């Protein structure tokens, strides 16, 4: 049956509907490679090889990282143009590489650079390149929930300790599991099946219980700051406050009294642990402000090798020398290892990333009504052109109405993912005040998750904006909003 439709309108609509579907639900390439990347991420983030040694002995993690890194090379040129943070991350690598020949301990400088290079090229860049689509972001958030349940259960069963590697210490594993808990809380309001929603609640409950088990004060600070951010961003603050109260009440009854006693000592600067941290931070400050180290630092993981040179007699009388030990702060680690240049690059990659995502959220929310309005008007236009035709079978309806629902759905997902990734990154950065995790995957993973969500949102806005522009190019009626 033939309908008196306007071919140019429907042609443009079909073309852009297909493009929007590719962006949201049918990514055009790399499905097998994406699944390999997810497996790779699970191995590097959750470290199952520390629990099942045969995984490490089989060299599977190494083979997967090489496969993923090499196979994603064709995507890097396009990725380079999509977001400035990627350029900052490459500059961070370059600064680390330049210092290798000049570092006091060349071995640590080289090993650390190699680890960070592998982390970026084989894990994080592929994640960003392949995840900037709605269905893949959904798969990525499913992976995060799996990690939350697996890792949280492990931490609870092992009294606050992680499986090993970069997560052996309770403070280090708490930074990761706390940021994951925040991300899971942030995506609770996503439209999900009932089973998926319950899995999200389970992931939140297990991961927060794991945070309590670690007794980490830094993790508590990260959760608190991220919770306040989610409250600020929530359109329904009353509901969000109720959720926080429920989680708080559960934690109050479930957490032992020793946990709250430990948390109450956060502001006690006279406590021995706090005094020790302040002492080593002051040593790091003197190291950084020494003119030879101010701009470029001492080299990756070389700051601790210079500590003795900058410790005072008063410090040595009170504490043993901290030579070779961590600074117990990522930010002190940055300035001592990579100087002012490294601090600027790390700030652009972390805090700058938070700001760029915040601005993207604002722009998307400002344009949402206008973009959906254009699509609604387009549907009305086509409906009027079909007026008077005989009854239409449902599968022959023009695709614009589906397109409108598609757009509303994708805009909602984009905002939620960006808010959740911003909150989780904020949690990791706050926890990093008290632990040295600059070269660990935790912060960089959430930076990458943040970038992927932002690139998806930007591509979505561009694709939607093309729709009314394309209609205009066909000299069809337009309505000004």
Protein Blocks (a to p, Z undefined) as FASTA:
>chain_A
ZZdddfklmmmmmmmmmmmmmmmmmcfbhklmmmmmmmmmmmmmnommlmmmmlmmnomm
mmmmmmmmmmmmmmmmmmmmmpmklmmmmmmmmmmmmmmmmpmblmlmmmmmmmmmmmmm
mmmmmmmmmmmcfklmmmmmmmmmmmmmmmmmmmmmngopafbhjllpmklmmmmmmmmm
mmmmmmmmpccdfklmmmmmmmmmmmmmmmmmnopaklmmmmmmmmmmmmmmpmblmlmm
mmmmmmmmmmmmmpcfklmmmmmmmmmmkbmklmmmmmmmmmmmmmmmpmklmmnonoeh
klmmmmmmmpcfklmmmpccfehiaehiaklmmmmmnommlmmmmmmmmmmmmmmmmmmm
mmmmmmmmmmmmmmmmmmmmmmmmmgoiacddfklpcfklmmmmmmmmmmmmmmmmmmmm
mmmmmmmmmmmmmpccklpmklmmmmmmmmmmmmmmmmmmmmmmmmmmmmmmnopacddZ
Z
